[in-house]
Amino acid sequence: MEINILTLIATVITTIATSALAILGVKQLKQISHQMTIQGEREKKWATIKACERYDSDPAINHYTKFIWEKSNNGTDYTNIEEARHEILGFMNYLDSLAIGIYQGVYNEQIVNDHLRSIIYKAVKIFIKGESGEIDGFSWSVKKPFVKPDGFACLLKLYDQWFKGDANPKYHDTK
């Protein structure tokens, strides 16, 4: 009889210990999963910052923007810059790649907005819409679009999202 009681006690203790280890293991897996999510978001933010920094640091983009700037009379007259078509396409492809990255979940939209909002606004207005305009007291003129909108669907979608609903408030009280 003593052996059966000892066996029963040992079995109960083993069962409790195994259950405790299983619960601890599940908690640790949840924490690991949470840490991986945090790390993924951190990497996404850094990838976005690096992509935005390309605007200032990438030699090709620098060439595109400098060439366009020079041909457009320092960014004021885009009426006669047909010879910059290659540079315009390269620059617009860069901006479209940012928009694609946002919609694929690779880039953080708010970081791109903070870094390149006015640049995306002006580029879409000039090169896709062919509209003269002004931003921050800086005006420009243009006669016609330079690229076809269907080649930059994600960039246009982003533009519409950022600029068509600007009258909507950004703050919503959570209380």
Summary of the structure (lengths in Angstrom):
residues: 175
radius of gyration: 27.7
end to end distance: 65.0
largest distance: 102.6
contacts: 437
relative contact order: 0.10
helix: 72%
strand: 5%
